[in-house]
Amino acid sequence: MRETELWERLDRHLGAAYSHVWAAQTVLPDLGRTVEEAIAVGVPFKRIWRAVWLALELPASER
């Protein structure tokens, strides 16, 4: 997964206006940090998405 795909998925599920706010403010339990912090320290985008998927309780088809 690439960063652009991560942001596209976040935009699709949270809306383009809210996704960046959510990514900056919501600490994901599986990562212990926000999406933006995870990106900054080099966490793989696929791992970030899995943590987002769990936090948002998305359906299996979105994994």
N, CA, C and O atoms as a CHARMM CRD file, in Angstrom:
* protein
*
  252
    1    1 MET  N      0.84600  -1.17500   0.00000 PROA 1      0.00000
    2    1 MET  CA     0.00000   0.00000   0.00000 PROA 1      0.00000
    3    1 MET  C      0.89400   1.24200   0.00000 PROA 1      0.00000
    4    1 MET  O      1.93800   1.28200   0.65100 PROA 1      0.00000
    5    2 ARG  N      0.45700   2.23700  -0.74000 PROA 2      0.00000
    6    2 ARG  CA     1.16600   3.51000  -0.78400 PROA 2      0.00000
    7    2 ARG  C      0.42600   4.54700   0.05700 PROA 2      0.00000
    8    2 ARG  O     -0.73600   4.35700   0.41800 PROA 2      0.00000
    9    3 GLU  N      1.10500   5.63200   0.35800 PROA 3      0.00000
   10    3 GLU  CA     0.50500   6.69000   1.17000 PROA 3      0.00000
   11    3 GLU  C     -0.75200   7.25700   0.51500 PROA 3      0.00000
   12    3 GLU  O     -1.73200   7.55100   1.20000 PROA 3      0.00000
   13    4 THR  N     -0.72600   7.41000  -0.79700 PROA 4      0.00000
   14    4 THR  CA    -1.90200   7.95700  -1.47600 PROA 4      0.00000
   15    4 THR  C     -3.12500   7.06100  -1.28700 PROA 4      0.00000
   16    4 THR  O     -4.24000   7.55200  -1.11400 PROA 4      0.00000
   17    5 GLU  N     -2.91100   5.75000  -1.32200 PROA 5      0.00000
   18    5 GLU  CA    -4.02700   4.83100  -1.11700 PROA 5      0.00000
   19    5 GLU  C     -4.56400   4.91900   0.30900 PROA 5      0.00000
   20    5 GLU  O     -5.77400   4.86700   0.52800 PROA 5      0.00000
   21    6 LEU  N     -3.66600   5.05200   1.26700 PROA 6      0.00000
   22    6 LEU  CA    -4.08700   5.21700   2.65900 PROA 6      0.00000
   23    6 LEU  C     -4.99300   6.43300   2.79800 PROA 6      0.00000
   24    6 LEU  O     -6.05900   6.34800   3.40700 PROA 6      0.00000
   25    7 TRP  N     -4.57300   7.57000   2.23400 PROA 7      0.00000
   26    7 TRP  CA    -5.37300   8.79100   2.33600 PROA 7      0.00000
   27    7 TRP  C     -6.68000   8.67300   1.55800 PROA 7      0.00000
   28    7 TRP  O     -7.70100   9.20400   1.99200 PROA 7      0.00000
   29    8 GLU  N     -6.66600   7.99300   0.42700 PROA 8      0.00000
   30    8 GLU  CA    -7.91000   7.78600  -0.33100 PROA 8      0.00000
   31    8 GLU  C     -8.91300   6.99000   0.49600 PROA 8      0.00000
   32    8 GLU  O    -10.10000   7.31300   0.52200 PROA 8      0.00000
   33    9 ARG  N     -8.43300   5.95500   1.16700 PROA 9      0.00000
   34    9 ARG  CA    -9.32100   5.13600   2.00000 PROA 9      0.00000
   35    9 ARG  C     -9.84500   5.93500   3.18900 PROA 9      0.00000
   36    9 ARG  O    -11.02800   5.85800   3.52100 PROA 9      0.00000
   37   10 LEU  N     -8.96500   6.69800   3.82700 PROA 10     0.00000
   38   10 LEU  CA    -9.41200   7.53200   4.94400 PROA 10     0.00000
   39   10 LEU  C    -10.46100   8.54100   4.48200 PROA 10     0.00000
   40   10 LEU  O    -11.47500   8.73700   5.15100 PROA 10     0.00000
   41   11 ASP  N    -10.21500   9.18000   3.33700 PROA 11     0.00000
   42   11 ASP  CA   -11.18200  10.13700   2.79400 PROA 11     0.00000
   43   11 ASP  C    -12.51800   9.46900   2.49800 PROA 11     0.00000
   44   11 ASP  O    -13.57300  10.04900   2.75300 PROA 11     0.00000
   45   12 ARG  N    -12.47800   8.26100   1.96500 PROA 12     0.00000
   46   12 ARG  CA   -13.70600   7.54600   1.61100 PROA 12     0.00000
   47   12 ARG  C    -14.53400   7.23100   2.85700 PROA 12     0.00000
   48   12 ARG  O    -15.76200   7.31800   2.82100 PROA 12     0.00000
   49   13 HSD  N    -13.88300   6.87100   3.94100 PROA 13     0.00000
   50   13 HSD  CA   -14.61400   6.45900   5.13700 PROA 13     0.00000
   51   13 HSD  C    -14.93600   7.59800   6.09200 PROA 13     0.00000
   52   13 HSD  O    -15.91700   7.52900   6.83200 PROA 13     0.00000
   53   14 LEU  N    -14.12500   8.63600   6.08000 PROA 14     0.00000
   54   14 LEU  CA   -14.33200   9.72800   7.03700 PROA 14     0.00000
   55   14 LEU  C    -14.70900  11.04800   6.37700 PROA 14     0.00000
   56   14 LEU  O    -15.12800  11.98500   7.05700 PROA 14     0.00000
   57   15 GLY  N    -14.56300  11.12600   5.07200 PROA 15     0.00000
   58   15 GLY  CA   -14.79500  12.37700   4.36900 PROA 15     0.00000
   59   15 GLY  C    -13.48200  13.14400   4.24800 PROA 15     0.00000
   60   15 GLY  O    -12.65200  13.12500   5.15700 PROA 15     0.00000
   61   16 ALA  N    -13.31000  13.80500   3.13400 PROA 16     0.00000
   62   16 ALA  CA   -12.04900  14.49100   2.85400 PROA 16     0.00000
   63   16 ALA  C    -11.73800  15.58200   3.87200 PROA 16     0.00000
   64   16 ALA  O    -10.57500  15.78000   4.22500 PROA 16     0.00000
   65   17 ALA  N    -12.74700  16.28500   4.34200 PROA 17     0.00000
   66   17 ALA  CA   -12.51800  17.37800   5.28900 PROA 17     0.00000
   67   17 ALA  C    -12.13000  16.85800   6.67300 PROA 17     0.00000
   68   17 ALA  O    -11.29400  17.45900   7.34800 PROA 17     0.00000
   69   18 TYR  N    -12.72700  15.75300   7.09400 PROA 18     0.00000
   70   18 TYR  CA   -12.50500  15.25800   8.45500 PROA 18     0.00000
   71   18 TYR  C    -11.34600  14.28500   8.56500 PROA 18     0.00000
   72   18 TYR  O    -10.76900  14.15300   9.64500 PROA 18     0.00000
   73   19 SER  N    -10.98900  13.60900   7.50400 PROA 19     0.00000
   74   19 SER  CA    -9.97600  12.55200   7.59500 PROA 19     0.00000
   75   19 SER  C     -8.63400  13.06600   8.10100 PROA 19     0.00000
   76   19 SER  O     -7.96900  12.38200   8.88000 PROA 19     0.00000
   77   20 HSD  N     -8.22600  14.24700   7.67700 PROA 20     0.00000
   78   20 HSD  CA    -6.93400  14.78100   8.10100 PROA 20     0.00000
   79   20 HSD  C     -6.96200  15.21900   9.56200 PROA 20     0.00000
   80   20 HSD  O     -5.96700  15.08400  10.27500 PROA 20     0.00000
   81   21 VAL  N     -8.09300  15.73800  10.00200 PROA 21     0.00000
   82   21 VAL  CA    -8.24200  16.09700  11.41500 PROA 21     0.00000
   83   21 VAL  C     -8.18800  14.83800  12.26400 PROA 21     0.00000
   84   21 VAL  O     -7.47500  14.78700  13.26600 PROA 21     0.00000
   85   22 TRP  N     -8.93900  13.82700  11.86200 PROA 22     0.00000
   86   22 TRP  CA    -8.97000  12.55600  12.58100 PROA 22     0.00000
   87   22 TRP  C     -7.58300  11.94300  12.63300 PROA 22     0.00000
   88   22 TRP  O     -7.15600  11.46000  13.68100 PROA 22     0.00000
   89   23 ALA  N     -6.87300  11.95800  11.50800 PROA 23     0.00000
   90   23 ALA  CA    -5.53500  11.36300  11.42800 PROA 23     0.00000
   91   23 ALA  C     -4.52200  12.09000  12.30300 PROA 23     0.00000
   92   23 ALA  O     -3.53300  11.50100  12.74000 PROA 23     0.00000
   93   24 ALA  N     -4.76700  13.35400  12.55200 PROA 24     0.00000
   94   24 ALA  CA    -3.85100  14.14000  13.38200 PROA 24     0.00000
   95   24 ALA  C     -4.16500  14.02900  14.86600 PROA 24     0.00000
   96   24 ALA  O     -3.27900  14.21800  15.70000 PROA 24     0.00000
   97   25 GLN  N     -5.42100  13.72300  15.21000 PROA 25     0.00000
   98   25 GLN  CA    -5.84100  13.80100  16.61000 PROA 25     0.00000
   99   25 GLN  C     -6.16500  12.47500  17.27700 PROA 25     0.00000
  100   25 GLN  O     -6.14700  12.39000  18.50500 PROA 25     0.00000
  101   26 THR  N     -6.45800  11.45000  16.51200 PROA 26     0.00000
  102   26 THR  CA    -6.89100  10.18100  17.08200 PROA 26     0.00000
  103   26 THR  C     -5.72300   9.22200  17.24200 PROA 26     0.00000
  104   26 THR  O     -5.07400   8.84100  16.26900 PROA 26     0.00000
  105   27 VAL  N     -5.46900   8.83900  18.48500 PROA 27     0.00000
  106   27 VAL  CA    -4.40800   7.86200  18.74900 PROA 27     0.00000
  107   27 VAL  C     -4.99200   6.47000  18.52200 PROA 27     0.00000
  108   27 VAL  O     -5.99800   6.09800  19.12500 PROA 27     0.00000
  109   28 LEU  N     -4.35300   5.72000  17.65600 PROA 28     0.00000
  110   28 LEU  CA    -4.80200   4.37100  17.34600 PROA 28     0.00000
  111   28 LEU  C     -4.23800   3.40100  18.37400 PROA 28     0.00000
  112   28 LEU  O     -3.02100   3.32500  18.54400 PROA 28     0.00000
  113   29 PRO  N     -5.09200   2.66700  19.05300 PROA 29     0.00000
  114   29 PRO  CA    -4.62200   1.75900  20.11100 PROA 29     0.00000
  115   29 PRO  C     -3.55300   0.77100  19.64300 PROA 29     0.00000
  116   29 PRO  O     -2.60000   0.50700  20.37700 PROA 29     0.00000
  117   30 ASP  N     -3.69400   0.22900  18.45100 PROA 30     0.00000
  118   30 ASP  CA    -2.72600  -0.76300  17.96900 PROA 30     0.00000
  119   30 ASP  C     -1.34700  -0.17000  17.67200 PROA 30     0.00000
  120   30 ASP  O     -0.35200  -0.89400  17.63000 PROA 30     0.00000
  121   31 LEU  N     -1.29200   1.15100  17.46700 PROA 31     0.00000
  122   31 LEU  CA    -0.01400   1.78700  17.15400 PROA 31     0.00000
  123   31 LEU  C      0.50600   2.64500  18.30200 PROA 31     0.00000
  124   31 LEU  O      1.70400   2.91500  18.38600 PROA 31     0.00000
  125   32 GLY  N     -0.38900   3.07200  19.18300 PROA 32     0.00000
  126   32 GLY  CA     0.01800   3.95400  20.26600 PROA 32     0.00000
  127   32 GLY  C      0.37300   5.35400  19.80000 PROA 32     0.00000
  128   32 GLY  O      1.07400   6.09400  20.49000 PROA 32     0.00000
  129   33 ARG  N     -0.11800   5.70500  18.62500 PROA 33     0.00000
  130   33 ARG  CA     0.14600   7.03100  18.05800 PROA 33     0.00000
  131   33 ARG  C     -0.89800   7.34400  16.99900 PROA 33     0.00000
  132   33 ARG  O     -1.69300   6.47700  16.63700 PROA 33     0.00000
  133   34 THR  N     -0.90300   8.55900  16.50600 PROA 34     0.00000
  134   34 THR  CA    -1.84600   8.95500  15.46600 PROA 34     0.00000
  135   34 THR  C     -1.35600   8.47100  14.10400 PROA 34     0.00000
  136   34 THR  O     -0.21600   8.02800  13.96200 PROA 34     0.00000
  137   35 VAL  N     -2.22100   8.56100  13.12300 PROA 35     0.00000
  138   35 VAL  CA    -1.82500   8.21600  11.74900 PROA 35     0.00000
  139   35 VAL  C     -0.66000   9.09400  11.31200 PROA 35     0.00000
  140   35 VAL  O      0.32300   8.59500  10.76500 PROA 35     0.00000
  141   36 GLU  N     -0.76600  10.39400  11.55100 PROA 36     0.00000
  142   36 GLU  CA     0.29800  11.30000  11.11800 PROA 36     0.00000
  143   36 GLU  C      1.62100  10.99600  11.81200 PROA 36     0.00000
  144   36 GLU  O      2.67700  11.04800  11.18100 PROA 36     0.00000
  145   37 GLU  N      1.57400  10.67700  13.10400 PROA 37     0.00000
  146   37 GLU  CA     2.79600  10.31900  13.82200 PROA 37     0.00000
  147   37 GLU  C      3.38400   9.02100  13.27800 PROA 37     0.00000
  148   37 GLU  O      4.60000   8.89300  13.13200 PROA 37     0.00000
  149   38 ALA  N      2.51600   8.06600  12.98100 PROA 38     0.00000
  150   38 ALA  CA     2.97400   6.78300  12.44000 PROA 38     0.00000
  151   38 ALA  C      3.65700   6.97800  11.09100 PROA 38     0.00000
  152   38 ALA  O      4.69400   6.37100  10.82400 PROA 38     0.00000
  153   39 ILE  N      3.08400   7.81300  10.25300 PROA 39     0.00000
  154   39 ILE  CA     3.69900   8.09500   8.95200 PROA 39     0.00000
  155   39 ILE  C      5.07000   8.73900   9.16200 PROA 39     0.00000
  156   39 ILE  O      6.04200   8.37900   8.49800 PROA 39     0.00000
  157   40 ALA  N      5.13400   9.68600  10.08500 PROA 40     0.00000
  158   40 ALA  CA     6.37700  10.42900  10.32400 PROA 40     0.00000
  159   40 ALA  C      7.52900   9.53900  10.79500 PROA 40     0.00000
  160   40 ALA  O      8.69000   9.80800  10.49000 PROA 40     0.00000
  161   41 VAL  N      7.20400   8.48700  11.53400 PROA 41     0.00000
  162   41 VAL  CA     8.28000   7.60600  12.03000 PROA 41     0.00000
  163   41 VAL  C      8.50200   6.38200  11.14200 PROA 41     0.00000
  164   41 VAL  O      9.32200   5.52000  11.46200 PROA 41     0.00000
  165   42 GLY  N      7.77700   6.30700  10.03400 PROA 42     0.00000
  166   42 GLY  CA     8.03800   5.25500   9.05900 PROA 42     0.00000
  167   42 GLY  C      7.30500   3.94200   9.24600 PROA 42     0.00000
  168   42 GLY  O      7.74000   2.91100   8.73300 PROA 42     0.00000
  169   43 VAL  N      6.19600   3.96300   9.97600 PROA 43     0.00000
  170   43 VAL  CA     5.39100   2.74200  10.09900 PROA 43     0.00000
  171   43 VAL  C      4.83500   2.40700   8.71000 PROA 43     0.00000
  172   43 VAL  O      4.33900   3.30200   8.02500 PROA 43     0.00000
  173   44 PRO  N      4.90200   1.16300   8.28500 PROA 44     0.00000
  174   44 PRO  CA     4.37500   0.79900   6.95800 PROA 44     0.00000
  175   44 PRO  C      2.89500   1.17700   6.82200 PROA 44     0.00000
  176   44 PRO  O      2.10700   1.01000   7.75300 PROA 44     0.00000
  177   45 PHE  N      2.54700   1.68000   5.66100 PROA 45     0.00000
  178   45 PHE  CA     1.18600   2.15300   5.42900 PROA 45     0.00000
  179   45 PHE  C      0.15800   1.04300   5.59400 PROA 45     0.00000
  180   45 PHE  O     -0.94800   1.29700   6.07000 PROA 45     0.00000
  181   46 LYS  N      0.49700  -0.16000   5.21500 PROA 46     0.00000
  182   46 LYS  CA    -0.42300  -1.28400   5.37400 PROA 46     0.00000
  183   46 LYS  C     -0.72100  -1.53200   6.85600 PROA 46     0.00000
  184   46 LYS  O     -1.86100  -1.81400   7.22300 PROA 46     0.00000
  185   47 ARG  N      0.29100  -1.42800   7.69200 PROA 47     0.00000
  186   47 ARG  CA     0.08300  -1.60200   9.14000 PROA 47     0.00000
  187   47 ARG  C     -0.77900  -0.47000   9.70500 PROA 47     0.00000
  188   47 ARG  O     -1.63500  -0.70200  10.55900 PROA 47     0.00000
  189   48 ILE  N     -0.54700   0.75500   9.22100 PROA 48     0.00000
  190   48 ILE  CA    -1.36600   1.89000   9.65900 PROA 48     0.00000
  191   48 ILE  C     -2.81400   1.64200   9.27300 PROA 48     0.00000
  192   48 ILE  O     -3.71800   1.86100  10.08000 PROA 48     0.00000
  193   49 TRP  N     -3.04500   1.18300   8.03200 PROA 49     0.00000
  194   49 TRP  CA    -4.41400   0.94100   7.59400 PROA 49     0.00000
  195   49 TRP  C     -5.09100  -0.12600   8.45200 PROA 49     0.00000
  196   49 TRP  O     -6.26000   0.01700   8.80800 PROA 49     0.00000
  197   50 ARG  N     -4.37400  -1.18000   8.78100 PROA 50     0.00000
  198   50 ARG  CA    -4.96600  -2.21500   9.63400 PROA 50     0.00000
  199   50 ARG  C     -5.39700  -1.63800  10.97400 PROA 50     0.00000
  200   50 ARG  O     -6.45500  -1.99700  11.49200 PROA 50     0.00000
  201   51 ALA  N     -4.59700  -0.75900  11.53500 PROA 51     0.00000
  202   51 ALA  CA    -4.94100  -0.11700  12.80800 PROA 51     0.00000
  203   51 ALA  C     -6.14900   0.79700  12.64700 PROA 51     0.00000
  204   51 ALA  O     -7.01000   0.85000  13.52500 PROA 51     0.00000
  205   52 VAL  N     -6.21800   1.50900  11.53900 PROA 52     0.00000
  206   52 VAL  CA    -7.38000   2.36600  11.24300 PROA 52     0.00000
  207   52 VAL  C     -8.61300   1.49300  11.08800 PROA 52     0.00000
  208   52 VAL  O     -9.67000   1.78600  11.64700 PROA 52     0.00000
  209   53 TRP  N     -8.46800   0.42000  10.32300 PROA 53     0.00000
  210   53 TRP  CA    -9.57600  -0.50000  10.06600 PROA 53     0.00000
  211   53 TRP  C    -10.15900  -1.01300  11.37800 PROA 53     0.00000
  212   53 TRP  O    -11.37700  -1.05500  11.54500 PROA 53     0.00000
  213   54 LEU  N     -9.29600  -1.40000  12.30100 PROA 54     0.00000
  214   54 LEU  CA    -9.75200  -1.88500  13.60500 PROA 54     0.00000
  215   54 LEU  C    -10.42600  -0.77100  14.40700 PROA 54     0.00000
  216   54 LEU  O    -11.49200  -0.97600  14.98800 PROA 54     0.00000
  217   55 ALA  N     -9.80800   0.39300  14.43600 PROA 55     0.00000
  218   55 ALA  CA   -10.33800   1.50900  15.22700 PROA 55     0.00000
  219   55 ALA  C    -11.70100   1.97000  14.72900 PROA 55     0.00000
  220   55 ALA  O    -12.56500   2.33600  15.52600 PROA 55     0.00000
  221   56 LEU  N    -11.89400   1.95300  13.42200 PROA 56     0.00000
  222   56 LEU  CA   -13.16800   2.38700  12.85000 PROA 56     0.00000
  223   56 LEU  C    -14.19800   1.25800  12.77000 PROA 56     0.00000
  224   56 LEU  O    -15.35100   1.48300  12.40400 PROA 56     0.00000
  225   57 GLU  N    -13.76900   0.04600  13.11400 PROA 57     0.00000
  226   57 GLU  CA   -14.63700  -1.12300  13.05600 PROA 57     0.00000
  227   57 GLU  C    -15.28500  -1.27700  11.68100 PROA 57     0.00000
  228   57 GLU  O    -16.49900  -1.43600  11.55100 PROA 57     0.00000
  229   58 LEU  N    -14.42700  -1.22100  10.66100 PROA 58     0.00000
  230   58 LEU  CA   -14.89700  -1.34600   9.27800 PROA 58     0.00000
  231   58 LEU  C    -15.14700  -2.81600   8.94300 PROA 58     0.00000
  232   58 LEU  O    -14.61200  -3.70600   9.60400 PROA 58     0.00000
  233   59 PRO  N    -15.95600  -3.06700   7.92300 PROA 59     0.00000
  234   59 PRO  CA   -16.22600  -4.45700   7.53900 PROA 59     0.00000
  235   59 PRO  C    -14.97500  -5.13700   6.97800 PROA 59     0.00000
  236   59 PRO  O    -14.04800  -4.48100   6.50300 PROA 59     0.00000
  237   60 ALA  N    -14.97900  -6.44400   7.04600 PROA 60     0.00000
  238   60 ALA  CA   -13.84500  -7.24700   6.57100 PROA 60     0.00000
  239   60 ALA  C    -13.50900  -6.93800   5.11500 PROA 60     0.00000
  240   60 ALA  O    -12.34400  -7.01200   4.72400 PROA 60     0.00000
  241   61 SER  N    -14.48900  -6.60100   4.32800 PROA 61     0.00000
  242   61 SER  CA   -14.25600  -6.31700   2.91000 PROA 61     0.00000
  243   61 SER  C    -13.36700  -5.08500   2.70700 PROA 61     0.00000
  244   61 SER  O    -12.82000  -4.89300   1.62100 PROA 61     0.00000
  245   62 GLU  N    -13.22100  -4.26500   3.72400 PROA 62     0.00000
  246   62 GLU  CA   -12.39700  -3.05100   3.61300 PROA 62     0.00000
  247   62 GLU  C    -10.98200  -3.26500   4.10900 PROA 62     0.00000
  248   62 GLU  O    -10.16300  -2.34700   4.06600 PROA 62     0.00000
  249   63 ARG  N    -10.68700  -4.45700   4.57700 PROA 63     0.00000
  250   63 ARG  CA    -9.35800  -4.70200   5.10100 PROA 63     0.00000
  251   63 ARG  C     -8.37700  -4.73400   3.96200 PROA 63     0.00000
  252   63 ARG  O     -7.18200  -4.93000   4.18200 PROA 63     0.00000
